[in-house]
C-alpha cells in the first residue's frame, strides 16, 4: 500500500474525529478506531485481491480526497426540485453526506414510523443504534473506511405491520471538488412492515470526488423491502458502495442497482437468508461509455431452508468502457429446498469495450434447484437485418435493439416515475432516441 496515502487518511481522521456524529460515545469511538485500524492494516485493495482482480483502485489511492465538514451547502430548492421524482413526496436530502432538513420534505408519517437523519437518531437513542455501526465480516476495506468516517445518512424505521405507501426518496448530492463523502443508511423493517426506498446519488460534471456509501437493510419476519439504487454521479467521480441486507423468516427483498455515472463505480450487494422461506430479487442495469469502469459484486447467502433468489443483471458497454459482474450464490448445508437462479447478459457496442463476468454457485445441500448463466455479445445481425428490411435506417435500428435489451430490466421497476425517468435517460444516450420515441 502507498504509505503516503495511508498516513494522509490517518491524519485526516485525527482532525475530523471530534466533529463526527457520536464523538462522545465510547462504544462508537472504539468502533471507528477498530475500523480505521483494519484499513491501516489491509490498505487499499490491489489486483492481487481476488475480489478486486479486474477493478483497480489506484486512482482513488493517488488522489487526495478530504472529508467535508458539516455546514457546506450550496444546493438550492430549485435544483432539488428538478431531481425529485414524481410520486415520491417523502424526500430526504443529503448534501456532501450531511442531512439538510431545509431541503427535505418528509410529511406526516404513519404512527411509529421514523424517517430522518442517522446522526440525529444516534443522538436520541445511541444504545439502540449500536448494532448498525462498525464494519462486518462481509465489508470491504472501503466499508471499514465508511465505518470510521461515517458522517450522516438516512435512518428509516418501520414498526411491526407499518407501511409507507409512497416511495421514500433519499437524494445524495455531491458539490465539492476533491471531497470524500461517507454516508451510511439504515433501513429497519419490523415484522410485517413494508417500505419502498429510492437511494439516488448525483454530482457535478467535471469534478473528481469520492462517494463511499453503505446501506444496511434489516427485513424481519414477513417484512418487505424494495430498494432502488440510482447512481448518476459526475463523469470524473468515484463511487464505491455496499448494500448489506439481513432477512428474517418469510421476508422479501427487492434490490435494483442502476449504474449510469462515475469514472469508476463499484457496488457490493449482499443478501443473507438468516431464516427459512426468505425471498430476494436482485436486478441491475449498467450503461458505460468512454473509459468508464463499473463493477457489481453480489452475494446471496442461503443459510436456511426454503429460500428463493433471482438475479437479473444486464450491461450495455460502448467506447473503451469496462464492466465486471461477479455473482456468487452460496447454499449452506441446512438450506435444503433452495431455489436460486442468476443470469447476466451483456451487450458490447464497440470493439474496445470489455466485460468480465463470473457467475458462481457454491452448493453444500443436496435437495436444491440452482441455475446460472452469462452471455456476452454484439447486436444480433439477424434482428438488425429484419428491422432494416422494414425500412428502418441502420442507426435507428441499432438504437431500437439496444433499447429493447435494456427494457427487460427497466420494466421490472415497480415505481412508475423512476421507470419513466430511466427510459428518458436511456433514450437521451441513444443516437436516435427521439426517433425511437416516435416508433414506440
Residue pairs with C-beta under 8 A, 6 or more apart in sequence:
1 42
1 43
1 44
1 61
2 43
2 44
2 61
2 62
5 44
5 61
5 62
6 39
6 40
6 43
8 64
9 39
9 145
10 36
10 40
12 66
12 67
12 180
13 32
13 36
13 148
13 149
16 67
16 69
16 149
17 23
17 29
17 32
19 69
19 70
20 32
20 149
20 150
20 151
21 118
21 119
21 122
21 123
21 150
21 151
21 152
22 28
22 29
22 119
22 122
22 123
22 126
23 29
25 122
25 126
27 130
28 122
28 126
28 130
28 133
31 133
31 134
31 147
32 147
32 148
32 149
32 150
33 148
34 134
34 135
35 134
35 135
35 144
35 145
35 146
35 147
35 148
36 144
36 145
36 148
38 135
38 141
38 144
39 141
39 144
39 145
39 148
42 141
42 144
43 141
44 57
44 58
44 60
44 61
44 141
45 51
45 52
45 57
45 140
45 141
46 52
46 56
46 57
47 53
47 54
47 56
51 140
51 297
51 326
54 295
54 322
54 324
54 356
55 264
55 266
55 293
55 295
55 324
57 264
59 238
59 263
59 264
60 210
60 238
60 240
60 264
63 178
63 208
63 210
64 178
65 178
65 179
65 180
65 209
65 210
66 178
66 179
66 180
67 149
67 151
67 179
67 180
67 181
67 182
68 96
68 97
68 98
68 151
68 176
68 179
68 180
68 181
70 98
70 151
71 98
72 95
72 96
72 98
72 175
72 176
73 95
73 96
73 98
73 100
74 95
74 175
75 93
75 95
75 100
75 103
75 173
75 175
77 103
79 173
80 91
80 93
80 103
80 171
80 173
83 171
83 173
83 200
83 202
84 91
84 169
84 171
85 167
85 169
85 198
85 200
85 415
85 417
85 418
85 421
86 417
87 166
87 167
87 415
87 416
87 417
88 166
88 167
88 168
88 169
88 198
88 415
88 417
88 418
89 105
89 107
89 166
90 105
90 106
90 107
90 109
90 115
90 164
90 166
90 167
90 168
90 169
91 104
91 105
91 106
91 169
91 171
92 99
92 104
92 106
92 115
92 116
92 117
92 154
92 168
92 169
92 170
92 171
93 99
93 100
93 103
93 104
93 171
93 173
94 100
94 152
94 153
94 154
94 170
94 171
94 172
94 173
94 183
95 103
95 173
95 175
96 173
96 174
96 175
96 176
96 179
96 181
97 151
97 152
97 153
97 172
97 181
97 182
97 183
98 119
98 151
98 152
99 116
99 117
99 118
99 119
99 120
99 152
99 153
99 154
101 117
106 115
106 116
109 115
109 164
110 162
110 163
110 164
111 159
111 162
112 158
112 159
112 162
113 157
113 158
113 159
113 162
113 164
114 121
114 155
114 156
114 157
115 154
115 155
115 156
115 157
115 164
115 168
116 154
116 155
117 152
117 153
117 154
117 155
118 129
118 152
118 153
118 154
118 155
118 184
118 185
118 186
119 151
119 152
119 153
120 155
121 129
121 155
121 157
121 186
122 129
129 186
132 184
132 186
132 216
133 147
133 150
133 184
134 147
135 143
135 144
135 146
135 147
136 143
136 244
138 244
138 268
138 270
138 299
139 147
139 214
139 242
139 244
140 240
140 242
140 268
142 212
142 240
142 242
142 266
143 214
143 242
143 268
145 182
145 212
146 182
146 184
146 212
146 213
146 214
146 242
147 184
147 214
149 180
149 182
149 212
150 182
150 183
150 184
150 214
151 181
151 182
151 183
152 183
152 184
153 183
153 184
153 185
153 186
153 213
153 215
154 168
154 170
154 185
154 186
154 187
155 185
155 186
156 168
156 185
156 186
156 187
156 188
156 195
156 197
157 188
157 190
158 164
158 188
158 189
158 190
158 193
158 194
158 195
158 223
159 190
159 193
160 190
160 191
160 192
160 193
160 220
161 190
161 191
161 192
161 193
162 190
162 193
162 194
163 193
163 194
163 195
164 194
164 195
164 196
166 196
167 196
167 197
167 198
167 228
167 415
167 418
168 195
168 196
168 197
168 198
169 198
169 200
170 185
170 197
170 198
170 199
170 200
171 200
171 202
172 181
172 183
172 199
172 200
172 201
172 202
172 211
172 213
173 202
173 203
174 181
174 201
174 202
174 203
174 204
174 207
174 209
174 211
174 233
174 234
174 237
175 203
175 204
176 207
176 209
177 207
177 208
177 209
178 208
178 209
179 209
179 210
180 209
180 210
180 212
181 209
181 210
181 211
181 212
181 213
182 212
182 213
183 211
183 213
183 214
184 213
184 214
184 215
184 216
185 199
185 213
185 214
185 215
185 216
186 215
186 216
186 218
187 195
187 197
187 215
187 216
187 217
187 218
187 225
187 227
188 218
189 195
189 217
189 218
189 219
189 220
189 223
189 224
189 225
190 220
190 223
191 220
191 221
191 222
191 223
191 248
192 221
192 222
192 223
193 220
193 223
193 224
194 223
194 224
194 225
195 224
195 225
195 226
196 225
196 226
196 227
196 228
196 414
196 415
197 225
197 226
197 227
197 228
198 228
198 230
198 415
198 418
199 213
199 215
199 227
199 228
199 229
199 230
200 230
200 232
201 211
201 213
201 229
201 230
201 231
201 232
201 233
201 239
201 261
202 232
202 233
202 261
203 209
203 211
203 233
203 234
203 237
203 261
204 234
205 234
205 235
205 236
206 234
206 235
206 236
207 234
207 236
207 237
208 236
208 237
208 238
208 263
209 234
209 237
209 238
210 237
210 238
210 239
210 240
211 233
211 237
211 238
211 239
211 240
211 241
212 240
212 241
213 239
213 240
213 241
213 242
214 241
214 242
214 244
215 227
215 229
215 241
215 242
215 243
215 244
216 244
216 245
217 225
217 227
217 243
217 244
217 245
217 246
217 253
218 245
218 246
219 225
219 245
219 246
219 247
219 248
219 251
219 252
219 253
220 248
220 251
221 248
221 249
221 250
221 251
221 275
222 248
222 249
222 250
222 251
223 248
223 251
223 252
224 251
224 252
224 253
224 254
225 245
225 251
225 252
225 253
225 254
226 253
226 254
226 414
227 243
227 245
227 253
227 254
227 255
227 256
228 256
228 258
228 413
228 415
228 418
229 241
229 243
229 255
229 256
229 257
229 258
229 267
230 258
230 260
230 418
230 422
231 239
231 241
231 257
231 258
231 259
231 260
231 261
231 262
231 265
231 267
232 260
232 261
232 425
233 239
233 261
233 262
233 265
234 261
234 262
235 261
235 262
235 263
235 290
235 292
236 263
237 261
237 262
237 263
238 262
238 263
238 264
238 265
239 261
239 262
239 264
239 265
239 266
240 265
240 266
241 265
241 266
241 267
241 268
242 267
242 268
242 269
242 270
243 255
243 257
243 267
243 268
243 269
243 270
244 270
244 272
245 253
245 255
245 269
245 270
245 271
245 272
245 280
246 272
246 274
247 253
247 271
247 272
247 273
247 274
247 275
247 278
247 280
248 274
248 275
248 278
249 275
249 276
249 277
249 278
250 275
250 276
250 277
250 278
250 279
251 275
251 278
251 279
252 278
252 279
252 280
253 271
253 278
253 279
253 280
253 281
254 280
254 281
254 283
254 414
255 269
255 271
255 280
255 281
255 282
255 283
256 283
256 284
256 285
256 409
256 412
256 413
257 267
257 269
257 282
257 283
257 284
257 285
257 286
257 296
258 284
258 285
258 286
258 422
259 265
259 267
259 284
259 285
259 286
259 287
259 288
259 294
259 296
260 286
260 287
260 425
262 292
262 294
263 291
263 292
263 293
264 292
264 293
264 294
264 295
265 286
265 292
265 293
265 294
265 295
266 294
266 295
266 297
267 284
267 295
267 296
267 297
268 297
268 298
268 299
269 282
269 296
269 297
269 298
269 299
270 298
270 299
270 300
270 301
271 280
271 282
271 299
271 300
271 301
271 309
272 301
272 303
273 280
273 300
273 301
273 302
273 303
273 304
273 307
273 309
273 335
274 303
274 304
275 304
276 304
276 305
276 306
276 307
277 306
277 307
278 302
278 304
278 306
278 307
278 308
279 307
279 308
279 309
280 300
280 307
280 308
280 309
280 310
281 309
281 310
281 311
281 412
282 298
282 300
282 309
282 310
282 311
282 312
282 313
283 311
283 312
283 313
283 409
283 412
283 413
284 296
284 312
284 313
284 314
284 409
285 313
285 314
285 315
285 316
285 406
285 409
285 410
285 422
286 294
286 296
286 313
286 314
286 315
286 316
286 323
287 315
287 316
287 406
287 426
287 429
288 294
288 315
288 316
288 317
288 318
288 319
288 321
288 322
288 323
288 353
289 317
289 318
289 319
289 321
289 429
290 319
290 320
290 321
291 319
291 320
291 321
292 319
292 321
292 322
293 321
293 322
293 323
293 324
294 315
294 321
294 322
294 323
294 324
295 323
295 324
295 325
295 326
296 313
296 323
296 324
296 325
296 326
296 327
297 324
297 326
297 328
298 311
298 313
298 326
298 327
298 328
299 328
299 329
299 330
300 309
300 311
300 328
300 329
300 330
300 340
301 330
301 332
302 309
302 329
302 330
302 331
302 332
302 335
302 338
302 340
303 332
303 334
303 335
304 332
304 334
304 335
305 334
305 335
305 336
305 337
305 338
306 336
306 337
306 338
307 335
307 338
307 339
307 340
308 338
308 339
308 340
309 329
309 338
309 339
309 340
309 341
309 342
310 340
310 341
310 342
311 327
311 329
311 341
311 342
311 343
311 344
312 343
312 408
312 409
312 412
313 325
313 327
313 343
313 344
313 345
313 409
314 344
314 345
314 346
314 347
314 405
314 406
314 408
314 409
315 323
315 325
315 344
315 345
315 346
315 347
315 355
316 346
316 347
316 349
316 402
316 405
316 406
317 323
317 346
317 347
317 348
317 349
317 350
317 353
317 354
317 355
318 349
318 350
318 353
319 350
319 352
319 353
320 350
320 352
320 353
321 353
321 354
322 353
322 354
322 355
322 356
323 346
323 354
323 355
323 356
324 355
324 356
324 357
325 344
325 346
325 355
325 356
325 357
325 358
325 359
325 374
326 357
326 358
326 360
327 342
327 344
327 358
327 359
327 360
327 372
328 360
328 362
329 340
329 342
329 360
329 361
329 362
329 370
329 372
330 362
330 364
331 338
331 340
331 361
331 362
331 363
331 364
331 365
331 368
331 370
332 364
332 365
333 364
333 365
334 365
335 364
335 365
335 368
336 365
336 366
336 367
336 368
337 367
337 368
338 365
338 368
338 369
338 370
339 368
339 369
339 370
340 361
340 368
340 369
340 370
340 371
341 370
341 371
341 372
342 359
342 361
342 371
342 372
342 373
343 359
343 372
343 373
343 374
344 357
344 359
344 373
344 374
344 375
345 374
345 375
345 405
346 355
346 357
346 374
346 375
346 376
346 377
347 377
347 378
347 379
347 402
347 405
348 354
348 355
348 376
348 377
348 378
349 378
349 379
349 402
355 376
357 374
357 376
358 374
359 372
359 373
359 374
360 372
361 370
361 372
363 370
379 398
379 401
379 402
380 401
383 401
384 394
384 397
384 398
384 401
387 396
387 397
387 400
387 401
388 394
388 397
392 400
392 439
393 432
395 431
395 432
396 432
396 435
396 436
396 439
398 431
398 432
399 430
399 431
399 432
399 433
399 435
399 436
400 432
400 436
400 439
402 430
403 426
403 427
403 430
403 436
406 426
410 419
410 422
410 423
410 426
411 419
413 419
413 422
426 433
427 433
427 434
427 436
427 437
430 436
